């Protein structure tokens, strides 16, 4: 390596040629030059220890050497010191290469600025003496060369003699080209964990920029492996929602679905009947005994799932409530017990389930996408209905991949239609060959997914306002969920569970010899999972609108945005080809709001959550205090002669105390959302006598929203009159004085007769 001193007085870094870095041509001058000078003299070298000057990272400053009394030896020594600081960081080859390229760009820009007399170079650079030897510093302009030397020619830092005009023209063209081409999307993958390999492939296919070790500057997208709180994010987009991990735990999911089953029992019959242990153990025993007394021939099987369990850990089957393992860990590790599906659909005499990937793109407004293909995980022993002899055969009853991979019958296959893990599309093709209506199967699965997300979103909104309050800066959230679905023998889909962190590994372990394993690529996993991650990034692309605005032509407008998966990725114009033209068609299909008209009537709890959040009062909490609950009753005009405020206080204390005794979160005292929903049900049944429950609840929500809208108008009028007449605005309780959040558009309830409308099949 050597240093090249240009006629502008710069000592430039001249790295050796490197592969695929695209470095510009090197500067060289005739005559002897100091050897082993490996640094760039910069006006500022403060970039938190990375050795790059402010010009190299776009933060201002000049790459022209300091003037005013220094000599070349001093400059070379300073340059060597800067190089040593940069070298001692132990940077990787990629970071060093990026630094070299940035340094060379800084020198090129600084030299151009010195030549053109720009504001970044206040005075022209001192020309080097024409005679070999020690350099001389000329006096300030106008420069007067010594009498013993001829006046030096105008400085040309780069190029051949006489090529300055052509070189400037090319530089201008490069700058205009850089201005036209948008920057790549940046992705922070430092927290990706097990999904890292699939993410890297997706980023490479999209030609985006990955930061595997993080970045000091903000990135466009942050990919977390576990939860929203893996890193502190204040801008951009992050692939996790706050609270999602807590919401899809088995107990929380069961409670959320149970609320919807109370409102719409026929719509939510896709989730097995569940009891929460140990709180509902006595209820479980009593209900099972009651059914047995009515039907002595009923011989049920139940499955016990630990609340925090994953990958099949701790799951077991029982035939009687007395078989539950009450001793030991049940108190410290709560569980859910469910009815076991005894008649599943079998293929090759094996039980299997379906892992479908669902993208929750937005919470408000709600946007849901479903991957067009998924995975089918097979058991490794032929299925038989449960009996006391085979209850403990996990390879027969449990479809978890992490369990069956340890079976001697597990078959690894690169074919999508064979082996113990196959694509869901291959299963559908096999069912279609038997004359089964595949569209009906997909329609039922889509309905299951939408209804499940509708059950989860109310409490997700409460978590969201806790971590990202309205009006404060924060990231945009999205998340890929894994839905585990079982098809019954009659092809009815049953929801088993929802995974907040579905496995995105694209390889499997293969045992070469006893105790020696090797990671082998799985083509089936790669085919499905890489497509899901890649197309999720395409849908969340933050620079898509910018590129569309640059390439959009008036005579050729883009396709309608009703379903972005179908039309947004089309070529904008003949002159500006789509940068994603080399990619396959997007594998994610929008199902909401595409089918919103058929499911909006189910979003009653979502509207209750809006009321709950409005009266929380203090930001940073998830529980409603007694003052907030009283304010809710008073502002919605729910108190009457039959329901005094004292009765309201008793209702609050009774429900809150019961829910605080069964919830795991004891950080705050107060009424959680589920307790508020129970109180709301009680008030609706008192206020309106007509059944069913969902009509009573819908009527009470309408009444509350009506009174709150009148209150908002009154506050608005009082505020305007106070501002004009010098009077203070409306004042009431502290929570009443808080500006009310506007109700979400599109959430107005349909007419009562719409609740019994006929449901159309989804295409």
URUR-V794773 format. One record per backbone hydrogen bond with DSSP energy under -1.0 kcal/mol. CO is the residue of the C=O (numbers start at 0). NH is the residue of the N-H. If there is no record, write none. Layout:
BEGIN
CO:NH
CO:NH
END
This chain:
BEGIN
3:11
5:8
9:5
11:3
52:56
53:58
54:57
61:42
70:74
71:75
72:76
73:77
74:78
75:79
76:80
77:81
78:82
79:83
80:84
81:85
82:86
83:87
86:89
91:95
92:96
93:97
94:98
95:99
96:100
97:101
98:102
99:103
100:104
101:105
102:106
103:107
104:108
105:109
106:110
107:111
108:112
109:113
110:114
111:115
112:117
117:120
145:148
159:162
162:166
163:167
164:168
165:169
166:170
167:171
168:172
169:173
170:174
171:175
172:176
173:177
174:178
175:179
176:180
184:208
185:220
186:210
187:222
188:191
190:224
191:194
192:195
194:198
195:199
196:200
197:201
198:202
199:203
200:204
201:205
202:207
208:186
210:188
210:213
219:236
220:187
221:238
226:229
235:475
236:221
237:477
240:243
242:246
243:247
248:252
249:253
250:254
251:255
252:256
253:257
254:258
255:259
256:260
257:261
258:262
259:263
263:267
269:494
272:338
274:336
275:279
276:334
277:280
279:283
280:284
281:285
282:286
283:287
284:288
285:289
286:290
287:291
288:292
289:293
290:294
294:297
300:339
301:317
302:337
303:315
304:335
306:249
309:312
311:314
315:303
317:301
319:322
320:323
323:325
328:332
333:306
334:276
335:304
336:274
337:302
342:488
346:349
348:382
349:346
350:378
352:376
353:484
354:374
355:482
356:370
357:480
358:360
358:368
359:478
361:366
366:360
366:361
367:590
367:591
368:358
369:588
373:423
374:354
375:421
376:352
386:389
386:390
389:392
391:393
392:395
392:396
393:397
394:379
394:380
399:403
400:404
402:405
403:406
406:409
410:419
415:422
419:377
421:375
422:426
423:427
424:428
425:429
426:430
427:431
428:432
430:433
430:435
431:434
435:437
436:440
437:441
438:442
439:443
440:444
441:445
442:446
443:447
444:448
445:449
446:450
447:451
448:452
449:453
450:454
451:455
452:456
455:459
456:460
457:461
458:462
459:463
460:464
461:465
462:466
463:467
468:471
475:237
478:359
480:357
481:498
482:355
483:495
483:496
484:353
485:493
486:344
487:490
491:487
493:485
496:483
498:481
505:521
507:519
509:517
512:515
515:511
515:512
517:509
519:507
521:525
522:526
523:527
524:528
525:529
527:531
528:532
529:533
530:534
531:535
532:536
533:537
534:538
535:539
540:543
542:546
543:547
544:548
545:549
546:550
547:551
552:555
562:565
562:566
563:567
566:569
577:580
579:582
586:371
588:369
590:594
591:367
592:595
595:598
595:599
598:601
599:602
601:603
602:606
603:607
604:608
605:609
606:610
607:611
608:612
609:613
610:614
612:615
615:617
623:670
624:628
625:629
626:630
627:631
628:632
629:633
630:634
631:635
632:637
633:636
642:639
643:647
644:648
645:649
646:650
647:651
648:652
649:653
650:654
651:655
652:656
653:657
654:658
655:659
656:660
658:662
670:623
671:675
672:676
673:677
674:678
675:679
676:680
677:681
678:682
679:683
680:684
681:685
682:686
683:687
691:695
692:696
693:697
694:698
695:699
696:700
697:701
698:702
699:703
700:704
701:705
702:706
703:707
704:708
705:709
706:710
707:711
708:712
709:713
710:714
711:715
712:716
713:717
714:718
715:719
716:720
717:721
718:722
719:723
720:724
732:736
743:746
750:753
751:754
753:756
END
